[in-house]
Structures are given as structure tokens and as C-alpha cells.
């Protein structure tokens, strides 16, 4: 099973709303990632969790707040977003998360976020 | 800044034609991955190449990892409309822990 699931598939929110994106994997992977992808561009890394601890924050604004409740789950809490935050948000996981030949990442289907 | 440059950026071809996509870097990679992504969906892993000079075949797709592990190519034989999508190479440059994506190649195969 190489499946990463994400919910919801689509989300529309206003600039004053609070919402959360969810990601789940049951491959026993110890690293999980959030990416943001704008149309026709490659994914851009936002956060990396390694062994349930935040290891990389790519200078993401505080209106995005990640959380890793356990090794299988990853959340992204959203608050006071801007219209320019509208994008496809992708979750991924990898076996080790520290580079090397185990760094192949498996992606979820993404959440299409629209901020009005 | 470590970069993975892909070429071409865009490619529109007729069904049945062959094509090659290139992924180049000045950095050494312990492994490289190739993904295909369709609009509104997550990238789907196609292959991982690990050994310099390695060639892997996946049906009509042939992947090659350069001898120096700084570049890779993807060759598609007899392209089909179902091959349409964004092709991305990705990997972690040796000596770093950051997974980076190539600039992407957008392929359109016309029936």
C-alpha cells in the first residue's frame, strides 16, 4: 500500500475563516511533508516533519500552522488566509526523511484551496 | 542554490511520436525520482533511479541516470494521449536534506 490520503479534496474559505487540511499514511513512513503548488509550477516545500517533530519550516507565514498528532497523521491549520494563498496543497511522506536512497516521496491527491 | 533544470519546458507532439525529457543539475544526487502529475492531482511516482548509469524501463518509458549522478533522462516511445501531463524529476542533493523538484516539463500528446 503506497497510498497517502488527503481531505478535503476541495475547500473554499473566506479570509476570516479557520479551517484544517488533513493527511494520512499507513506505510510506516517517519517523514511527512506539506507542499504548496500554484498552477503550472512545481511543488514548493512548506514544512517537513521527521519522527513527529517539525524539522523544516521554509519561512512559511504563521497563518499556516502544521501539526503532527502521530506518525500517521499530518494536519495543516489555516487562519486568516489571503486570496494569493489559493493553490493545490499536497501532502507527501517518505520512509526516512533524511535524504539518501530512502527519500522517495509518495504524494496524496492534494486539496484544492480557494480563498475568497 | 541547487537546481534541477528540465528541458524542454513544453512539448506538444502527435500520438505515436517519440520524445526525451532531460533533467540536469550541477549537484550530485544519491537518487532521483520521476513523477507524472495531472491537473488538480498529486504527483504520481514513476520510478526511482539510484545507481550511476542505471537504465530502467517501465513499459514505453525508459529512464536513465547519468554516470556522474548529476542528470537523468526520460524517453517515451510511441507516445499516447494518456501520457499527457506534467513530468517532474526530483531528489535530494548529496550533502543536503532538502528534497527539490525540477522545473517541470509539460507534455501534450495529440490524438
Interface residues (C-beta under 8 A of the other chain):
Chain A: X2 X4 X6 X33 X40 X41 X42 X43 X45 X55 X56 X88 X90 X92 X94 X98 X99 X100 X101 X103 X104 X105 X106 X107 X108 X109 X110 X112
Chain B: X30 X31 X33 X35 X40 X41 X42 X43 X44 X45 X48 X50 X86 X88 X90 X91 X92 X94 X96 X97 X98 X99 X101 X102 X103 X104 X106
